[in-house]
Amino acid sequence: MKKGFIKKQISNQYTIIDLESHKEFIASARGKLRYVKLESESSFNRQKTMKTKIEKTIAQISPKVGDHVIYDDLEGHTYIEEVLPRKNDLERPDVANVDQVLLIFSAIRPDFSFLLLDKFLIIMHQQQLTPVIVISKIDLIDPTVLEKLKHDLTYYEKMGYKIYYVNSKERIGIDVMKDIFKDKITVLAGQTGVGKSTLLNAFMPDLGLKTQEISDALGRGKHTTRHTELYEYEGGYIVDTPGFSKIEFQIFDERELKDYYEDFMVLSNNCKFMNKCLHVSEPHCAVKHAYESKTMISSRYENYLVFYDEIKNQKEKY
């Protein structure tokens, strides 16, 4: 038995890097991975409904890019025998053991969305991932509109998030980002059409990845990435993943939502009910005061209320 690292996945075929020899192999997953008994503390065990608290269960484990695995060679074929515990596990994009995520947003086409940004940040917090915010297509937006966007995003910079503004085609803003990749597995994530493949081409022009412009007729992007793959870059790895247009976080109790807002956690020290304040209808709430006094960007709190109601009103799943 040997240990390897999954670099690439196309359908049910996996490219594995052996951790000792660093040689690459094409492998398939053993059928027994479909029936794995999970203990309560297993990293593969996830709460999926309000009623399913984590217990011993039987589950299907599918290997994915970023996984460390045990593999073996049998009769001329390489098989993945076991997937080792994950430190995190993303579904959209479908990657494991990620260190940081480049959240790609276009300034225009599609328009920048603070609602989507806040939803992404909740998911990053849940998965204990470091987000880096990248704003693409800055050459296509009116300069005054771009300045307004930059002004609003300073709220997030003050929270400690790194934000980069790039024109990938002209390589503007690309070189200043290189130092953030060393010793990390980085995922590029964002809606279809925001320019993930164009940005990846700017980082590594030799890849020549296929890109495709937004369809004006449809008003949305077209999928151009056909598989998930990990590329060596600046002492680390970058994962390019298929685009997507919908992301969901799994929160089953609306009272938990506030715990994924770092800025709210700081402000709650001045709330009447402190960390028990839900920042919705409670009196003497510091978060509501920050919103009303405009020391907080208005969309930040308004999006919180949208998410709060969405979680509160969701139908219970069994």
Helices and strands as residue ranges (DSSP letters): E 2-10, E 13-18, E 24-29, G 31-34, E 36-38, E 57-59, E 68-74, E 77-83, E 100-106, H 114-126, E 130-136, H 143-158, E 162-165, G 168-170, G 175-181, E 185-189, H 196-203, G 205-207, E 228-233, E 236-240, G 254-260, H 262-267, G 268-270, G 274-276, H 286-292, H 298-312
